[in-house]
Amino acid sequence: MATRHLILGSAAALMLVNGAQAADLPIKAKAVEYVRICSLYGDRFFYIPGTDTCIKLGGYLRADTTFNGGVHGAPAWNGDLGQQNRFRDSFVSRSRMALSVDTRTATEYGVVRTFGQGYFQFNNFGSSNPSVASSGSNALMGAGGGYVAVEFLFIQFAGFTFGKSSSAYSTPWNGFPGNINSNLLGGNNTDTGVNNIQYTAQFGNGVSASIGLDDPSVWDRTAVYNLSIPSAIGANGTGSNAYAGTRVPDIVGNIRVDQAWGVLQFSAAAHEVSGSYNTLAAGALPNNLSEISGHPDSKWGGSVMAALQIKNLPTGKGDDIKFDVSYAKGHTKNVIATSGGSPSFAMFGDSGFGYQSVGFGATTDGVYFPGAAGTGGIQLTTAWGLRGAFNHNWNPNWSTSLFGSYSAVRYDGGANDNINGLGTTTAKGAYCAAFAASHPGQAGVGNAAGAYACNPDFNVSQLGVATRWVPVKNLTFTAEVQWFHLDQKMSGSSVFTASAPKPSALYEFKDQDTVLLQLRAQRNF
């Protein structure tokens, strides 16, 4: 009995002590919510804690070096590189880190998606030429320089896309059928996004159609020349842009078929071409007579494109061919297209009799020459192009792409469609009348015999090969060689004052060539 009383008393005492201790304990914490994998939208998505939204973070780090070319593989087709003068950089380098955020949420209307990608970049940006440096274009060459650039920023909901995204006109590969450079001409390229609104309808069996409105002010314009202004055409064969302000968006769309064998797409775009005023000062600047001088009527131009990708070639696993062909009237940016603006061309080389040879190519959407003896409004420029690539995988670690393009730009009419060089009726006649003012000796101007024949038409072609080595997953080393040819249509020679540091001398009009090498290391994450 004594033992039983001892045990019961001890248990009661322990219960009293434990109850007192429990009263002092804090409130029980909530369970930790761990990050959960989201398998609805592919690899690497996870749920944002506390929400039903899935998110994926990614990007890449890239280092590029280009020899005898501009940053990211631009050939030596204008500027100091085109002149091959002492201010040119024999090589340029760029380091870039891209960060992307992709979110998706399932709703009763379908998936709501947001996507954004931006760059942190540093490169030796610009030229050491003092005349260029004064414009501030090389302000980022300092050791502490660098800049942030925005690529895609868009929302997708119920088939609509709002924001900065690839145009509904573009192909899935944009301007990169197999190349790494951002300057393969011959077709459209909106690979870093254009402000737009678009809608895509899915019809099943891989058939879809898209329609959109693009903001043309950055991506979809080249230039409009008013050829009546003083010094309308400069030493390099180009003029000042006399486009009016943006008034209406570009109307774009495509029909696409996606199948196991590949992709087939047809695209179309409508683009308004407008001039500012009939009377402008040098450099297409307004003066006090501009508004009362009137302006040319706007015209609608546009472009069409057909694109094809063929997959599963018998040459190897994953091999494919990508190809597109384009035609444009007053919408030259959809043929002479890069990841930036449309280039014009001014290249210098050797000559058999002159100081040097030179080749010009002015890229425009149209030209106009006001007045009763003028062009009667804007004369639209015609352009067409084709480009493509064959991509071959040697093994899981090595692959090679053979790529190329051909583009043509045409100005309607004849060089002598003018009245003693003072008036004109066609695009070619207007251009050549203005060109004669800065390049003496043109045949047929002022009834002179002349030393050269004027023709602003030109063709450009590119051919290149890129080889990639992937030693480990998501790490790629690439070497790319590219040849560029300018087939200009001027003939003969002229004594004129070229852009400094070139002298005033005899220059022969002649086709030009250049070759570049681009090296890249890239780590995706």
Secondary structure, 3 states (H helix, E strand, C coil): CHHHHHHHHHHHHHHHHHHHHHHHCCCCCCCCCCCCECCCCCCCCEECCCCCEEEEEEEEEEEEEEECECCCCCECCCHHHHHCCCCCCCEEEEEEEEEEEEEEEEECCEEEEEEEEEEEEEECCCCCCHHHHCCCCCCCCCCCCCEEEEEEEEEEECCEEEEEECCCCCCCCCCCCCCCCCCCCCCCCCCCCEEEEEEEEEEECCEEEEEEEECHHHHCCCCEEECCCCCCCCCCCCCCECECCCCCCEEEEEEEEEECCEEEEEEEEEEEECECCCCCEHHHECCCCCHHHCCCCCEEEEEEEEEEEECCCCCCCCCEEEEEEEEEECCHHHCCCCCCCCCCEEEEECCCCCCEEEEEECCCCEEECCCCCCCCCCEECEEEEEEEEEEEEEECCEEEEEEEEEEEEECCCCCCCECCCCCECCHHHHHHHHHHHHCCCECCHHHCCCCEECCCCEEEEEEEEEEEEEEECCEEEEEEEEEEEEEECCEEEEEEECCCCCCEEEEEECCEEEEEEEEEEEEEC
